[in-house]
Amino acid sequence: MNELLEQYIEYLQNSKKSSDNTVQSYKRDLKKFMTFLENQGISDFDAVTNTDLRSYVLQMEGEHFSASTVSRNVASIRSFFLYLLSNGKVHSNPTEGIKPPKIEKKMPEILTIDEITLLLEQPTGKHPKEIRDKAMLELLYATGMRVTELISLKIDHLNLAMGFVSCEDRGKRRVIPIERAARFALTNYIENVRPKICGDSDFLFTNLKGQEMTRQGFWKLLKVYATKAGIQKDITPHMIRHSFAAHLVNNGADLVSVQEMLGHSDISTTQIYLKGRQSKLRDVYNRAHPRAKQEA
């Protein structure tokens, strides 16, 4: 069995070009599975049954592994058996019908509207860099785009007259409206600062040397303004994206529209933001319903 595992690892490395982290994760999961099989007296992968796999899943759950860990192990084993089957090393796939435990998606941490307001107020606009930074922060919160999309924007992706920006991710382009405060900050930046900073670059934003901005560069400036604002949360650019989506949903935006603006391919990804809205509705209900505070 060890020989087949080594062949599979070699396949991941050389044929699939999987990352080292992925390869090590698969190897670790499968080694653990092989230990289980050996303890059951099974020394041939072709002898593994669907019942054996279900027993393994139950054992992991009994040992209080998280749902995400169990799901990852099931995925590793399934991928391995598909490889064995396609290479004629086993005659059937015992992973068929094995369903990993459902992973409950948690509401991501977000900034409150007050925290967002504080953050956006930090670049005072007294210096060209702050005018640029304010435009970037306002646009990020106005659109919920990813930081990679933000720093990749070209000047012709922006249409301030019509109030929208066009951004692209994985070959898919989407159009997102821009609210008034962001349009004002962008106009100020484009008219008064961008020509001095960006030179002849076609990027909407660059660093102060006129070079393409990096994710790390933006992350650092975000941290500086979060510290100035006194925000205690471990802020990241993606937290701004989560905040954009959660604030829209909490204020009544429909999921399909939010999904389109975020560029989610599956609406189930967007549904996570409903949890914040449900919590808000529960609080309103508990405060307002005449019998909500009565003892049962």
C-alpha positions in Angstrom: 0.0 0.0 0.0 2.9 2.3 0.7 4.2 1.9 -2.8 0.8 2.9 -4.3 0.7 6.0 -2.0 4.2 7.0 -3.1 3.1 6.6 -6.8 0.1 8.8 -6.1 2.2 11.5 -4.4 4.5 11.5 -7.4 1.5 11.9 -9.6 0.4 14.9 -7.7 3.8 16.5 -7.8 4.8 15.7 -11.4 1.5 15.4 -13.4 -0.9 17.6 -11.5 1.8 20.1 -10.4 0.0 20.4 -7.0 1.5 22.8 -4.5 3.8 21.4 -1.8 1.2 22.3 0.9 -1.5 20.4 -1.0 0.8 17.3 -1.5 1.7 17.2 2.1 -1.9 17.6 3.2 -3.0 14.6 1.0 0.0 12.5 2.2 -0.8 13.2 5.8 -4.5 12.4 5.4 -3.8 9.2 3.5 -1.1 8.0 6.0 -3.7 8.4 8.8 -6.3 6.5 6.7 -3.7 3.7 6.1 -3.1 3.4 9.8 -6.8 2.9 10.3 -6.9 0.2 7.6 -4.0 -1.6 9.1 -5.7 -1.6 12.5 -8.7 -3.2 10.8 -6.5 -5.9 9.3 -6.8 -4.5 5.7 -3.6 -4.6 3.7 -5.0 -4.1 0.1 -6.8 -1.0 -1.1 -8.9 -3.2 -3.4 -10.3 -4.8 -0.3 -11.6 -1.5 1.1 -15.4 -1.3 1.2 -17.9 1.5 1.6 -18.6 0.3 5.1 -14.9 0.6 6.0 -15.0 4.3 4.9 -18.1 5.0 6.8 -16.5 3.5 9.9 -13.5 5.7 9.4 -15.6 8.8 9.1 -17.4 7.8 12.3 -14.1 7.3 14.1 -12.9 10.8 13.1 -16.1 12.3 14.3 -15.9 10.3 17.5 -12.4 11.7 18.1 -13.9 15.2 17.8 -12.2 16.2 14.6 -13.8 19.3 13.1 -16.2 19.0 10.3 -13.7 20.8 8.0 -11.0 18.3 8.9 -13.3 15.3 8.3 -14.4 16.8 5.0 -10.8 17.4 3.9 -9.9 13.8 4.7 -12.9 12.4 2.8 -11.8 14.5 -0.2 -8.3 13.2 0.0 -9.4 9.6 0.1 -11.9 10.1 -2.7 -9.2 11.7 -4.9 -6.8 8.8 -4.1 -9.3 6.1 -5.0 -10.2 7.8 -8.3 -6.5 7.7 -9.1 -6.3 4.0 -8.2 -9.4 3.2 -10.2 -8.3 5.1 -13.3 -4.9 3.2 -13.2 -6.5 -0.2 -12.7 -5.2 -0.6 -9.1 -8.7 -1.2 -7.7 -11.8 -2.6 -9.3 -14.4 -0.3 -7.7 -14.6 3.0 -5.9 -15.6 2.5 -2.3 -16.0 6.3 -1.8 -19.2 6.5 -3.8 -22.1 7.7 -1.6 -19.8 8.8 1.2 -20.9 12.3 2.1 -18.6 14.5 4.3 -20.2 16.3 7.2 -21.9 19.6 6.4 -19.6 22.5 7.3 -21.5 25.4 8.9 -20.3 28.6 7.4 -19.6 31.2 9.9 -20.4 34.9 9.4 -17.1 36.5 8.6 -15.9 39.3 10.9 -16.9 42.7 9.6 -16.5 46.3 10.5 -19.4 48.2 11.9 -20.7 51.2 9.9 -19.2 53.5 12.6 -15.8 51.8 12.2 -15.9 52.1 8.4 -16.8 55.7 8.7 -13.8 56.3 11.1 -11.5 54.4 8.7 -12.5 56.4 5.7 -12.1 59.7 7.6 -8.4 59.0 8.4 -6.8 60.1 5.1 -7.3 63.8 5.6 -6.5 64.9 2.0 -3.8 67.3 3.0 -1.1 65.4 1.0 -1.2 63.8 -2.5 -0.7 60.3 -0.9 -3.7 60.7 1.4 -5.9 61.9 -1.5 -4.9 58.7 -3.3 -5.4 56.5 -0.3 -8.8 58.0 0.4 -9.9 57.3 -3.2 -8.7 53.7 -2.9 -10.4 53.1 0.5 -13.6 54.8 -0.6 -13.7 52.7 -3.8 -13.0 49.5 -2.0 -15.9 50.0 0.4 -18.2 51.4 -2.3 -17.8 48.3 -4.5 -16.7 45.4 -2.3 -14.1 44.4 -4.9 -11.1 42.3 -4.0 -7.8 44.1 -3.4 -6.2 42.4 -6.4 -9.0 43.8 -8.5 -8.6 47.2 -7.0 -4.8 47.5 -7.7 -5.3 46.0 -11.2 -7.8 48.6 -12.3 -7.0 50.7 -15.4 -8.1 54.3 -15.7 -10.5 53.4 -18.6 -12.3 50.9 -16.3 -13.8 53.8 -14.5 -16.8 55.8 -15.7 -17.4 58.6 -13.2 -20.0 60.3 -15.4 -22.2 57.3 -15.3 -21.1 56.3 -11.8 -19.7 52.8 -12.3 -16.5 50.8 -12.4 -15.8 47.7 -14.5 -13.5 45.1 -13.0 -12.3 41.6 -14.1 -11.6 38.5 -12.2 -10.6 35.1 -13.8 -11.7 36.4 -17.2 -15.2 37.4 -16.0 -16.0 41.1 -16.1 -18.7 42.7 -14.0 -19.9 46.3 -13.6 -20.4 47.8 -10.1 -22.1 51.1 -9.2 -20.1 53.7 -7.3 -21.8 55.8 -4.6 -21.5 59.6 -4.3 -18.7 59.8 -1.7 -16.5 57.5 -3.6 -17.1 59.4 -6.8 -16.1 62.7 -5.1 -12.9 61.2 -3.7 -12.0 59.6 -7.1 -12.7 62.9 -8.9 -10.4 64.8 -6.5 -7.7 62.2 -7.0 -7.9 61.9 -10.8 -8.0 65.7 -11.3 -5.4 66.8 -8.7 -3.1 64.0 -7.9 -3.0 61.1 -10.3 -1.1 62.9 -13.1 1.7 63.7 -10.7 1.9 60.2 -9.2 1.1 57.9 -12.1 2.8 59.7 -15.0 1.9 57.8 -18.2 0.8 54.6 -16.4 -2.6 53.3 -17.4 -3.2 51.9 -14.0 -5.8 53.8 -11.9 -3.6 53.6 -8.8 0.1 53.3 -8.5 2.7 53.7 -5.7 4.3 57.1 -5.3 7.0 56.1 -7.8 4.5 55.5 -10.5 4.9 51.8 -10.3 2.2 49.1 -10.1 1.0 48.9 -6.5 1.3 45.6 -4.6 -1.2 43.8 -2.4 1.3 44.1 0.5 1.6 47.9 -0.2 -2.1 48.4 0.1 -2.3 46.1 3.1 0.3 48.2 4.9 -1.5 51.5 4.3 -4.8 50.0 5.4 -3.2 48.9 8.7 -1.8 52.4 9.2 -5.2 54.0 8.9 -6.9 51.4 11.0 -4.5 52.1 13.8 -5.1 55.8 13.5 -8.8 55.1 13.7 -8.4 53.1 16.8 -9.9 50.0 15.3 -8.9 47.0 17.4 -9.9 44.3 15.0 -7.3 42.5 12.9 -8.3 44.4 9.8 -7.6 43.1 6.3 -8.7 44.3 2.8 -11.1 41.3 2.6 -12.8 42.5 5.8 -13.8 45.6 3.8 -15.3 43.4 1.2 -17.2 41.4 3.8 -18.4 44.6 5.4 -19.6 46.0 2.1 -21.7 42.9 1.5 -23.0 42.6 5.0 -24.1 46.2 5.2 -25.9 46.0 1.9 -27.8 42.8 3.0 -28.6 44.2 6.4 -30.1 47.3 4.8 -32.4 45.3 2.5 -30.4 44.6 -0.6 -31.4 41.4 -2.4 -28.9 38.5 -2.5 -28.9 38.2 -6.3 -27.7 41.8 -6.7 -25.1 41.4 -4.0 -23.9 38.2 -5.6 -23.5 40.0 -8.9 -21.6 42.9 -7.4 -19.2 40.5 -5.5 -18.7 38.3 -8.5 -19.7 35.1 -6.7 -20.4 32.2 -9.1 -22.7 30.5 -6.6 -25.3 32.3 -4.5 -24.7 29.9 -1.6 -21.5 31.8 -1.0 -23.4 35.1 -0.7 -26.0 33.6 1.6 -23.5 33.7 4.5 -24.3 37.4 4.8 -27.9 36.6 5.7 -26.8 35.5 9.1 -26.0 39.1 10.1 -29.4 40.2 8.9 -31.2 37.4 10.7 -29.4 38.4 13.9 -30.4 42.0 13.4 -34.0 41.0 12.9 -33.9 38.9 16.0 -32.7 41.8 18.1 -35.4 44.1 16.6 -38.0 41.4 17.3 -36.8 40.9 20.9 -36.9 44.7 21.6 -40.2 45.4 19.9 -42.5 42.4 20.4 -44.8 42.9 23.4 -44.4 39.3 24.6 -40.7 38.7 23.6 -39.4 39.6 27.0 -42.0 37.7 29.0 -40.8 34.6 30.9 -41.8 31.3 29.4 
